[in-house]
Amino acid sequence: MIYFLRHGDAEHETSNDADRRLTEKGERQSEAAGRALAALKAPIDVCLSSPKVRAEQTARLACKHLDLEVEIAEQLRGGRFDPVALTAGRGDVLLVGHEPDFSNAVAELTGARVKLRKGGLALVEDNLLQALLRPRDLRSIAAT
């Protein structure tokens, strides 16, 4: 299974896009995603994050609920990437990154047209979209 988690809400454009940090809302979204994945007992083996600050912050906040270390993956910095090659041999993997990259990757894998919201999550297994969860869905799951 590949889990695609879009970074949480971030600061508006700054002089350096890579340095944009999460807002308080983005921090809450990231925490909720981690708590929801923990509540679902998601069997995630590895977390790979874009090196951009907002994505890395999202990954660290979410993964503390999963007892996972965050690994930085340059392939997730921005633009097209191959999620199958990136995750091969690593078990179930949580990827934390950006739009439109994640929606495009999900479409290439499954044929499904999706648009991940900030803090949203898509689950793909065997080239099938298993779930598409909005931040409010994740908050609801986390609250249970």
DSSP file (Angstrom, degrees, kcal/mol; ACC not computed):
  #  RESIDUE AA STRUCTURE BP1 BP2  ACC     N-H-->O    O-->H-N    N-H-->O    O-->H-N    TCO  KAPPA ALPHA  PHI   PSI    X-CA   Y-CA   Z-CA
    1    1 A M              0   0    0      0, 0.0    92,-2.0     0, 0.0     2,-0.5   0.000 360.0 360.0 360.0 139.5    0.0    0.0    0.0
    2    2 A I  E     -aB  93 124A   0    122,-2.9   122,-2.6    90,-0.2     2,-0.5  -0.980 360.0-158.6-115.2 125.6    1.2    3.5   -0.8
    3    3 A Y  E     -aB  94 123A   0     90,-3.1    92,-3.6    -2,-0.5     2,-0.7  -0.907   3.0-159.6-103.0 125.6   -0.3    6.3    1.4
    4    4 A F  E     -aB  95 122A   0    118,-3.2   118,-2.2    -2,-0.5     2,-0.6  -0.923  10.9-177.5-109.0 109.5   -0.1    9.8   -0.2
    5    5 A L  E     -aB  96 121A   0     90,-3.2    92,-1.7    -2,-0.7     2,-0.3  -0.930  16.2-146.5-110.4 116.0   -0.3   12.6    2.4
    6    6 A R  E     -a   97   0A   0    114,-2.3   113,-0.6    -2,-0.6    92,-0.2  -0.590  33.6 -98.4 -77.2 141.4   -0.4   16.1    1.1
    7    7 A H        -     0   0    0     90,-2.3   112,-1.3    -2,-0.3   113,-0.3  -0.114  44.1-103.2 -54.8 156.3    1.3   18.6    3.4
    8    8 A G        -     0   0    0     46,-0.4    18,-0.2   110,-0.2   111,-0.2  -0.125  58.1 -54.1 -74.5 176.5   -0.9   20.7    5.7
    9    9 A D        -     0   0    0    109,-0.2    14,-2.3    16,-0.1    17,-0.3  -0.248  66.9-166.0 -53.8 133.6   -1.8   24.3    5.2
   10   10 A A  B     -F   22   0B   0     12,-0.3    12,-0.3     1,-0.1     3,-0.1  -0.772  25.7 -79.1-125.2 166.6    1.3   26.4    4.8
   11   11 A E        -     0   0    0     10,-2.9     3,-0.1    -2,-0.3    -1,-0.1  -0.174  58.4 -95.2 -55.5 154.4    2.3   30.1    4.8
   12   12 A H        -     0   0    0      1,-0.2     9,-0.1     8,-0.0    -1,-0.1  -0.215  68.5 -52.8 -66.8 167.4    1.6   32.1    1.7
   13   13 A E        -     0   0    0     -3,-0.1     2,-0.2     7,-0.1    -1,-0.2  -0.063  62.1-176.6 -46.6 133.8    4.4   32.4   -0.8
   14   14 A T        -     0   0    0     -3,-0.1     3,-0.2     2,-0.0     6,-0.1  -0.583  47.9 -85.2-118.0-174.5    7.7   33.7    0.5
   15   15 A S  S    S+     0   0    0      1,-0.2     2,-0.5    -2,-0.2    -2,-0.1   0.778 123.8  40.2 -66.1 -24.5   10.9   34.5   -1.3
   16   16 A N    >   -     0   0    0      1,-0.1     3,-1.7     2,-0.0     4,-0.3  -0.919  69.6-162.7-129.1 106.7   11.9   30.9   -1.1
   17   17 A D  G >  S+     0   0    0     -2,-0.5     3,-1.6     1,-0.3    -1,-0.1   0.848  89.5  60.9 -54.7 -38.7    9.0   28.3   -1.7
   18   18 A A  G 3  S+     0   0    0      1,-0.3    35,-2.6    34,-0.1    -1,-0.3   0.726 100.9  55.3 -64.6 -21.3   11.0   25.5   -0.1
   19   19 A D  G <  S+     0   0    0     -3,-1.7    -1,-0.3    33,-0.2    -2,-0.2   0.417  74.0 127.0 -94.3   1.5   11.2   27.3    3.2
   20   20 A R    <   -     0   0    0     -3,-1.6    34,-0.9    -4,-0.3     2,-0.2  -0.398  47.7-151.2 -63.2 132.2    7.4   27.8    3.6
   21   21 A R        -     0   0    0     32,-0.1   -10,-2.9    -9,-0.1    33,-0.1  -0.576  20.5 -91.4-101.6 163.6    6.3   26.5    7.0
   22   22 A L  B     -F   10   0B   0    -12,-0.3   -12,-0.3    -2,-0.2     2,-0.1  -0.422  35.4-132.4 -68.7 147.3    3.0   25.1    8.2
   23   23 A T     >  -     0   0    0    -14,-2.3     4,-2.2    -2,-0.1     5,-0.2  -0.371  36.5 -94.9 -83.6 176.0    0.4   27.4    9.7
   24   24 A E  H  > S+     0   0    0      1,-0.2     4,-2.2     2,-0.2     5,-0.2   0.904 131.1  52.5 -59.3 -39.8   -1.3   26.4   13.0
   25   25 A K  H  > S+     0   0    0      1,-0.2     4,-2.5     2,-0.2    -1,-0.2   0.919 107.8  51.0 -60.8 -43.5   -4.1   25.0   10.9
   26   26 A G  H  > S+     0   0    0    -17,-0.3     4,-2.2     1,-0.2    -1,-0.2   0.865 108.3  51.8 -62.6 -37.3   -1.5   22.9    8.9
   27   27 A E  H  X S+     0   0    0     -4,-2.2     4,-2.4     2,-0.2    -1,-0.2   0.916 110.3  48.6 -64.8 -42.5    0.0   21.6   12.2
   28   28 A R  H  X S+     0   0    0     -4,-2.2     4,-2.5     1,-0.2    -2,-0.2   0.913 111.2  50.4 -63.1 -42.4   -3.5   20.5   13.3
   29   29 A Q  H  X S+     0   0    0     -4,-2.5     4,-2.2     2,-0.2    -2,-0.2   0.912 111.4  48.4 -60.9 -42.6   -4.1   18.8   10.0
   30   30 A S  H  X S+     0   0    0     -4,-2.2     4,-2.0     2,-0.2    -2,-0.2   0.908 111.8  48.4 -66.4 -43.0   -0.8   17.0   10.2
   31   31 A E  H  X S+     0   0    0     -4,-2.4     4,-2.7     1,-0.2     5,-0.2   0.924 111.4  51.0 -61.6 -44.6   -1.4   15.8   13.8
   32   32 A A  H  X S+     0   0    0     -4,-2.5     4,-2.7     1,-0.2    -2,-0.2   0.891 107.6  52.9 -62.6 -39.4   -4.9   14.6   12.8
   33   33 A A  H  X S+     0   0    0     -4,-2.2     4,-2.5     2,-0.2    -1,-0.2   0.930 111.4  46.1 -62.0 -44.6   -3.5   12.7    9.9
   34   34 A G  H  X S+     0   0    0     -4,-2.0     4,-2.1     2,-0.2    -2,-0.2   0.914 113.8  47.6 -64.4 -43.4   -1.1   10.9   12.2
   35   35 A R  H  X S+     0   0    0     -4,-2.7     4,-2.7     2,-0.2    -2,-0.2   0.895 112.2  50.8 -65.1 -38.8   -3.7   10.2   14.8
   36   36 A A  H  X S+     0   0    0     -4,-2.7     4,-2.3     2,-0.2    -2,-0.2   0.932 110.2  48.4 -64.6 -45.8   -6.1    8.9   12.2
   37   37 A L  H  <>S+     0   0    0     -4,-2.5     5,-2.5     1,-0.2     4,-0.3   0.891 113.3  48.6 -61.9 -38.3   -3.5    6.6   10.7
   38   38 A A  H ><5S+     0   0    0     -4,-2.1     3,-1.2     3,-0.2    -2,-0.2   0.916 110.3  50.7 -66.2 -42.7   -2.7    5.3   14.2
   39   39 A A  H 3<5S+     0   0    0     -4,-2.7    -2,-0.2     1,-0.3    -1,-0.2   0.850 110.7  49.6 -63.5 -33.7   -6.4    4.8   15.0
   40   40 A L  T 3<5S-     0   0    0     -4,-2.3    -1,-0.3    -5,-0.2    -2,-0.2   0.507 108.8-129.1 -80.2  -3.9   -6.8    2.8   11.7
   41   41 A K  T < 5 -     0   0    0     -3,-1.2    -3,-0.2    -4,-0.3    -2,-0.1   0.902  32.8-165.7  54.0  43.0   -3.7    0.8   12.7
   42   42 A A      < -     0   0    0     -5,-2.5     2,-2.2    -6,-0.1    -1,-0.2  -0.418  19.5-133.4 -61.7 125.4   -2.3    1.5    9.3
   43   43 A P        +     0   0    0      0, 0.0    49,-0.4     0, 0.0     2,-0.4  -0.349  41.3 166.9 -82.5  61.8    0.6   -0.9    8.8
   44   44 A I        +     0   0    0     -2,-2.2    49,-0.2     1,-0.2     3,-0.1  -0.629  18.1 179.6 -83.8 129.3    3.1    1.7    7.6
   45   45 A D        +     0   0    0     47,-3.0     2,-0.3    -2,-0.4    48,-0.2   0.764  65.5  20.1 -95.9 -31.6    6.7    0.6    7.5
   46   46 A V  E     -c   93   0A   0     46,-1.5    48,-2.8    22,-0.1     2,-0.5  -0.987  57.2-151.6-144.4 145.6    8.4    3.7    6.1
   47   47 A C  E     -cd  94  70A   0     22,-0.6    24,-2.5    -2,-0.3     2,-0.4  -0.987  14.5-173.8-120.9 122.9    7.7    7.4    5.8
   48   48 A L  E     -cd  95  71A   0     46,-2.8    48,-2.4    -2,-0.5     2,-0.3  -0.960   9.3-171.4-115.8 131.4    9.3    9.3    2.9
   49   49 A S  E     -cd  96  72A   0     22,-2.9    24,-3.2    -2,-0.4    27,-0.2  -0.909  28.6-109.3-125.6 148.8    9.0   13.1    2.8
   50   50 A S        -     0   0    0     46,-2.3    24,-0.1    -2,-0.3     9,-0.1  -0.391  33.8-123.6 -58.4 148.9    9.8   15.9    0.4
   51   51 A P  S    S+     0   0    0      0, 0.0    -1,-0.1     0, 0.0     2,-0.1   0.576  77.6 114.1 -76.8  -7.4   12.7   18.0    1.7
   52   52 A K  S >> S-     0   0    0      1,-0.1     4,-2.6    24,-0.1     3,-0.6  -0.415  77.9-120.1 -65.8 141.1   10.5   21.2    1.5
   53   53 A V  H 3> S+     0   0    0    -35,-2.6     4,-2.8     1,-0.3     5,-0.2   0.867 108.7  51.6 -52.8 -48.0   10.0   22.5    5.0
   54   54 A R  H 3> S+     0   0    0    -34,-0.9     4,-1.8   -36,-0.2   -46,-0.4   0.862 113.5  45.0 -62.7 -35.6    6.1   22.3    5.0
   55   55 A A  H <> S+     0   0    0     -3,-0.6     4,-2.8     2,-0.2    -1,-0.2   0.917 113.1  49.2 -72.8 -44.0    6.2   18.6    3.9
   56   56 A E  H  X S+     0   0    0     -4,-2.6     4,-2.6     2,-0.2    -2,-0.2   0.908 111.4  50.2 -62.6 -40.6    8.9   17.6    6.3
   57   57 A Q  H  X S+     0   0    0     -4,-2.8     4,-2.5    -5,-0.2     5,-0.2   0.931 111.1  49.5 -61.1 -45.0    7.0   19.3    9.2
   58   58 A T  H  X S+     0   0    0     -4,-1.8     4,-2.6    -5,-0.2     5,-0.3   0.937 111.7  48.8 -58.1 -48.0    3.8   17.4    8.1
   59   59 A A  H  X S+     0   0    0     -4,-2.8     4,-3.0     1,-0.2    -2,-0.2   0.920 112.0  47.7 -60.6 -45.8    5.7   14.1    8.0
   60   60 A R  H  X S+     0   0    0     -4,-2.6     4,-1.2     1,-0.2    -1,-0.2   0.908 113.5  47.2 -65.6 -41.3    7.3   14.6   11.5
   61   61 A L  H  < S+     0   0    0     -4,-2.5     4,-0.4    -5,-0.2    -1,-0.2   0.918 118.5  41.0 -66.2 -42.1    4.0   15.6   13.1
   62   62 A A  H >< S+     0   0    0     -4,-2.6     3,-1.2    -5,-0.2     4,-0.3   0.917 113.5  52.3 -70.4 -43.3    2.1   12.7   11.6
   63   63 A C  H ><>S+     0   0    0     -4,-3.0     5,-2.0     1,-0.3     3,-1.0   0.674  91.5  72.4 -75.1 -16.7    4.8   10.1   12.0
   64   64 A K  T 3<5S+     0   0    0     -4,-1.2     3,-0.5     1,-0.3    -1,-0.3   0.817  97.8  52.7 -65.0 -25.7    5.3   10.7   15.7
   65   65 A H  T < 5S+     0   0    0     -3,-1.2    -1,-0.3    -4,-0.4    -2,-0.2   0.599 112.2  45.3 -80.5 -11.1    1.9    9.0   16.2
   66   66 A L  T < 5S-     0   0    0     -3,-1.0    -1,-0.2    -4,-0.3    -2,-0.2   0.322 107.9-120.9-112.2   4.0    3.2    6.0   14.1
   67   67 A D  T   5 +     0   0    0     -4,-0.5     2,-0.4    -3,-0.5    -3,-0.2   0.902  66.8 139.9  52.7  45.1    6.6    5.6   15.8
   68   68 A L      < -     0   0    0     -5,-2.0     2,-0.2    -8,-0.1    -1,-0.2  -0.933  51.6-132.5-119.7 141.9    8.3    6.2   12.5
   69   69 A E        -     0   0    0     -2,-0.4   -22,-0.6    -3,-0.1     2,-0.5  -0.618  29.0-121.2 -81.5 151.0   11.4    8.1   11.6
   70   70 A V  E     -d   47   0A   0     -2,-0.2     2,-0.4   -24,-0.1   -22,-0.2  -0.835  22.1-160.9 -98.4 128.9   11.1   10.4    8.6
   71   71 A E  E     -d   48   0A   0    -24,-2.5   -22,-2.9    -2,-0.5     2,-0.4  -0.908  18.1-128.2-106.9 137.1   13.4    9.9    5.6
   72   72 A I  E     -d   49   0A   0     -2,-0.4     2,-0.5   -24,-0.2   -22,-0.2  -0.707  21.1-167.1 -85.9 132.2   13.9   12.7    3.1
   73   73 A A    >   -     0   0    0    -24,-3.2     3,-2.1    -2,-0.4     4,-0.1  -0.951  13.4-159.9-122.6 109.3   13.3   11.7   -0.5
   74   74 A E  G >  S+     0   0    0     -2,-0.5     3,-2.0     1,-0.3     4,-0.3   0.789  89.4  71.8 -57.0 -28.7   14.6   14.3   -3.1
   75   75 A Q  G 3  S+     0   0    0      1,-0.3     3,-0.4     2,-0.1    -1,-0.3   0.739  94.6  54.8 -60.3 -21.9   12.2   12.6   -5.7
   76   76 A L  G <  S+     0   0    0     -3,-2.1    -1,-0.3   -27,-0.2    22,-0.3   0.359  76.2 100.3 -93.6   4.9    9.3   14.2   -3.7
   77   77 A R  S <  S-     0   0    0     -3,-2.0    -1,-0.2     1,-0.2     2,-0.2   0.840 101.6 -55.4 -60.1 -34.6   10.7   17.8   -3.9
   78   78 A G  S    S+     0   0    0     -3,-0.4    -1,-0.2    -4,-0.3     2,-0.2  -0.559  96.0  44.3 156.0 138.3    8.4   18.6   -6.8
   79   79 A G  S    S-     0   0    0     -2,-0.2    -1,-0.1    -3,-0.1    19,-0.1  -0.455  92.7 -19.0 103.3-179.2    7.5   17.3  -10.3
   80   80 A R        +     0   0    0     -2,-0.2     2,-0.3    24,-0.0    -2,-0.1  -0.302  63.8 168.1 -64.6 141.3    6.8   13.9  -11.7
   81   81 A F        -     0   0    0     20,-0.2    -2,-0.0    -5,-0.1    -5,-0.0  -0.960  38.4-115.6-147.5 163.3    8.1   10.9   -9.8
   82   82 A D     >  -     0   0    0     -2,-0.3     4,-2.4     1,-0.2     5,-0.2  -0.864  23.3-172.3-105.1 100.9    7.6    7.1   -9.9
   83   83 A P  H  > S+     0   0    0      0, 0.0     4,-1.8     0, 0.0    -1,-0.2   0.826  84.2  54.6 -64.9 -30.7    5.9    6.0   -6.7
   84   84 A V  H  > S+     0   0    0      2,-0.2     4,-1.1     1,-0.2    -2,-0.0   0.947 112.2  42.1 -68.0 -47.3    6.3    2.3   -7.5
   85   85 A A  H  4 S+     0   0    0      1,-0.2     3,-0.3     2,-0.2    -1,-0.2   0.900 114.3  53.0 -64.2 -40.3   10.1    2.6   -8.0
   86   86 A L  H  < S+     0   0    0     -4,-2.4    -1,-0.2     1,-0.2    -2,-0.2   0.845 118.7  34.1 -64.1 -35.0   10.4    4.9   -5.0
   87   87 A T  H >< S+     0   0    0     -4,-1.8     3,-2.1    -5,-0.2    -1,-0.2   0.476  84.1 135.8-101.1  -3.4    8.6    2.5   -2.6
   88   88 A A  T 3< S+     0   0    0     -4,-1.1    -3,-0.1    -3,-0.3    -4,-0.0  -0.179  79.3   2.2 -54.7 130.8    9.8   -0.8   -4.1
   89   89 A G  T 3  S+     0   0    0      1,-0.1    -1,-0.3     2,-0.1    -4,-0.0   0.586 105.3 100.9  72.7  12.1   10.8   -3.3   -1.5
   90   90 A R  S <  S-     0   0    0     -3,-2.1     2,-0.2     1,-0.4    -2,-0.1   0.355  77.6-133.1-109.9   4.4   10.0   -1.0    1.4
   91   91 A G        -     0   0    0     -4,-0.2     2,-0.5   -46,-0.1    -1,-0.4  -0.539  69.7  -2.2  80.1-147.7    6.6   -2.5    2.5
   92   92 A D  S    S-     0   0    0    -49,-0.4   -47,-3.0    -2,-0.2   -46,-1.5  -0.698  80.1-163.2 -82.4 128.0    3.7   -0.1    3.1
   93   93 A V  E     -ac   2  46A   0    -92,-2.0   -90,-3.1    -2,-0.5     2,-0.6  -0.929  19.9-149.7-125.0 135.7    5.0    3.4    2.6
   94   94 A L  E     -ac   3  47A   0    -48,-2.8   -46,-2.8    -2,-0.4     2,-0.4  -0.910  18.4-164.0 -98.0 119.8    3.7    6.9    3.6
   95   95 A L  E     -ac   4  48A   0    -92,-3.6   -90,-3.2    -2,-0.6     2,-0.5  -0.890   1.4-163.8-103.3 135.2    4.7    9.6    1.1
   96   96 A V  E     +ac   5  49A   0    -48,-2.4   -46,-2.3    -2,-0.4   -90,-0.2  -0.973  37.8  98.7-122.4 119.7    4.4   13.2    2.2
   97   97 A G  E     -a    6   0A   0    -92,-1.7   -90,-2.3    -2,-0.5     2,-0.2  -0.607  53.6 -48.8-163.9-137.9    4.6   15.8   -0.5
   98   98 A H     >  -     0   0    0    -22,-0.3     4,-2.3   -92,-0.2     5,-0.2  -0.698  42.7 -78.5-130.2 164.2    2.9   18.2   -2.9
   99   99 A E  T  4 S+     0   0    0      1,-0.3    16,-0.0     2,-0.2    18,-0.0  -0.798 101.1  19.5-100.4 151.0    0.2   18.9   -5.4
  100  100 A P  T  > S+     0   0    0      0, 0.0     4,-2.5     0, 0.0    -1,-0.3  -0.968 118.4  66.8 -85.8   8.2   -0.3   18.4   -8.3
  101  101 A D  H  > S+     0   0    0      1,-0.2     4,-2.3     2,-0.2    -2,-0.2   0.895 102.8  45.6 -55.9 -45.9    2.4   15.7   -8.1
  102  102 A F  H  X S+     0   0    0     -4,-2.3     4,-2.7     2,-0.2    -1,-0.2   0.920 112.7  48.7 -70.2 -42.7    0.4   13.4   -5.8
  103  103 A S  H  > S+     0   0    0      1,-0.2     4,-2.3     2,-0.2    11,-0.3   0.906 113.0  49.6 -62.0 -39.7   -2.8   13.6   -7.8
  104  104 A N  H  X S+     0   0    0     -4,-2.5     4,-2.4     2,-0.2    -2,-0.2   0.906 110.9  49.2 -64.4 -41.1   -0.9   13.0  -11.0
  105  105 A A  H  X S+     0   0    0     -4,-2.3     4,-2.2    -5,-0.2    -2,-0.2   0.914 111.2  49.2 -65.0 -42.8    0.8   10.0   -9.4
  106  106 A V  H  X>S+     0   0    0     -4,-2.7     4,-2.7     1,-0.2     6,-0.5   0.917 111.6  50.2 -62.0 -42.4   -2.5    8.5   -8.2
  107  107 A A  H  X5S+     0   0    0     -4,-2.3     4,-2.3     1,-0.2    -2,-0.2   0.912 110.4  49.1 -62.9 -43.2   -4.0    9.1  -11.7
  108  108 A E  H  <5S+     0   0    0     -4,-2.4    -1,-0.2     1,-0.2    -2,-0.2   0.881 117.2  42.0 -64.4 -37.3   -1.1    7.3  -13.3
  109  109 A L  H  <5S+     0   0    0     -4,-2.2    -2,-0.2    -5,-0.2    -1,-0.2   0.884 134.9  12.5 -74.8 -39.2   -1.3    4.4  -10.9
  110  110 A T  H  <5S-     0   0    0     -4,-2.7    -3,-0.2     2,-0.2    -2,-0.2   0.636  87.6-121.7-118.2 -20.1   -5.1    4.0  -10.8
  111  111 A G     << +     0   0    0     -4,-2.3     2,-0.3    -5,-0.5    -4,-0.2   0.374  69.5 134.3  84.2  -5.1   -6.7    6.0  -13.6
  112  112 A A        -     0   0    0     -6,-0.5     2,-0.8     1,-0.0    -1,-0.3  -0.598  54.3-137.6 -81.0 136.5   -8.7    7.8  -10.9
  113  113 A R        +     0   0    0     -2,-0.3     2,-0.3    -3,-0.1    -9,-0.1  -0.851  39.6 157.8 -94.4 112.6   -8.9   11.6  -11.1
  114  114 A V        -     0   0    0     -2,-0.8     2,-0.4   -11,-0.3    -7,-0.1  -0.870  33.6-154.1-129.6 163.0   -8.4   13.0   -7.7
  115  115 A K        -     0   0    0     -2,-0.3     2,-0.4   -16,-0.0   -16,-0.0  -0.908  20.4-143.3-137.8 110.3   -7.3   16.3   -6.1
  116  116 A L        -     0   0    0     -2,-0.4     2,-0.1     4,-0.1   -13,-0.1  -0.562  12.8-139.5 -75.7 130.0   -5.8   16.0   -2.7
  117  117 A R    >   -     0   0    0     -2,-0.4     3,-2.8    16,-0.2  -111,-0.3  -0.441  41.8 -77.6 -77.7 160.9   -6.6   18.8   -0.3
  118  118 A K  T 3  S+     0   0    0      1,-0.3  -110,-0.2    -2,-0.1  -109,-0.2  -0.446 126.7  15.2 -59.4 126.6   -4.0   20.2    2.0
  119  119 A G  T 3  S+     0   0    0   -112,-1.3    -1,-0.3  -113,-0.6  -111,-0.2   0.517 102.2 134.3  83.3   5.2   -3.7   17.7    4.7
  120  120 A G    <   -     0   0    0     -3,-2.8  -114,-2.3  -113,-0.3     2,-0.4  -0.416  42.2-145.8 -87.8 165.2   -5.6   15.1    2.7
  121  121 A L  E     -BE   5 133A   0     12,-2.5    12,-3.4  -116,-0.2     2,-0.4  -0.992  10.8-169.0-137.3 134.8   -4.7   11.4    2.2
  122  122 A A  E     -BE   4 132A   0   -118,-2.2  -118,-3.2    -2,-0.4     2,-0.5  -0.971  10.2-155.0-120.7 141.1   -5.0    8.9   -0.6
  123  123 A L  E     -BE   3 131A   0      8,-2.5     7,-2.9    -2,-0.4     8,-1.3  -0.972  12.2-176.1-118.0 126.3   -4.5    5.2   -0.3
  124  124 A V  E     +BE   2 129A   0   -122,-2.6  -122,-2.9    -2,-0.5     2,-0.4  -0.981   6.5 170.5-125.6 130.7   -3.4    3.1   -3.3
  125  125 A E  E >  S- E   0 128A   0      3,-2.4     3,-1.5    -2,-0.4    -2,-0.0  -0.991  70.5  -9.1-140.4 131.4   -3.0   -0.6   -3.3
  126  126 A D  T 3  S-     0   0    0     -2,-0.4    -1,-0.1     1,-0.3     3,-0.1   0.888 128.0 -55.4  50.5  45.9   -2.5   -2.9   -6.4
  127  127 A N  T 3  S+     0   0    0      1,-0.2     2,-0.4    -3,-0.0    -1,-0.3   0.705 115.1 115.5  61.6  23.0   -3.2    0.0   -8.8
  128  128 A L  E <  S-E  125   0A   0     -3,-1.5    -3,-2.4   -17,-0.1     2,-0.8  -0.978  70.3-125.0-121.8 135.8   -6.6    0.7   -7.1
  129  129 A L  E     +E  124   0A   0     -2,-0.4    -5,-0.2    -5,-0.2     3,-0.1  -0.695  30.3 178.9 -75.7 112.9   -7.6    3.8   -5.2
  130  130 A Q  E     -     0   0A   0     -7,-2.9     2,-0.3    -2,-0.8    -1,-0.2   0.803  61.4  -4.7 -87.6 -32.5   -8.7    2.3   -1.8
  131  131 A A  E     -E  123   0A   0     -8,-1.3    -8,-2.5     2,-0.0     2,-0.4  -0.984  45.4-161.3-161.3 149.2   -9.6    5.6   -0.1
  132  132 A L  E     -E  122   0A   0     -2,-0.3     2,-0.5   -10,-0.2   -10,-0.2  -0.940  24.1-171.4-133.7 110.9   -9.5    9.3   -0.5
  133  133 A L  E     -E  121   0A   0    -12,-3.4   -12,-2.5    -2,-0.4   -16,-0.2  -0.899  12.3-147.6-114.9 128.2   -9.8   11.1    2.8
  134  134 A R     >  -     0   0    0     -2,-0.5     4,-2.2   -14,-0.2     3,-0.5  -0.418  36.7-101.6 -80.8 163.7  -10.3   14.9    3.3
  135  135 A P  H  > S+     0   0    0      0, 0.0     4,-2.4     0, 0.0     5,-0.2   0.881 124.8  53.4 -55.1 -38.5   -8.8   16.6    6.4
  136  136 A R  H  > S+     0   0    0      2,-0.2     4,-2.1     1,-0.2     5,-0.1   0.858 106.3  52.7 -67.7 -31.9  -12.2   16.6    8.0
  137  137 A D  H  > S+     0   0    0     -3,-0.5     4,-2.4     2,-0.2    -1,-0.2   0.926 110.1  48.4 -64.1 -43.2  -12.5   12.8    7.5
  138  138 A L  H  X S+     0   0    0     -4,-2.2     4,-2.6     1,-0.2    -2,-0.2   0.886 109.2  52.7 -65.1 -38.9   -9.1   12.4    9.1
  139  139 A R  H  X S+     0   0    0     -4,-2.4     4,-1.6     2,-0.2    -1,-0.2   0.911 109.5  49.8 -60.8 -42.0  -10.1   14.6   12.1
  140  140 A S  H  X S+     0   0    0     -4,-2.1     4,-0.5     2,-0.2    -2,-0.2   0.923 112.7  45.9 -63.0 -44.7  -13.3   12.5   12.5
  141  141 A I  H >< S+     0   0    0     -4,-2.4     3,-1.3     1,-0.2    -2,-0.2   0.915 111.3  52.9 -64.4 -42.5  -11.3    9.2   12.5
  142  142 A A  H 3< S+     0   0    0     -4,-2.6    -1,-0.2     1,-0.3    -2,-0.2   0.805 103.4  58.5 -63.0 -30.0   -8.7   10.7   14.9
  143  143 A A  H 3<        0   0    0     -4,-1.6    -1,-0.3     1,-0.2    -2,-0.2   0.620 360.0 360.0 -77.3 -12.7  -11.4   11.7   17.3
  144  144 A T    <<        0   0    0     -3,-1.3    -1,-0.2    -4,-0.5    -2,-0.2   0.480 360.0 360.0 -84.2 360.0  -12.6    8.1   17.7
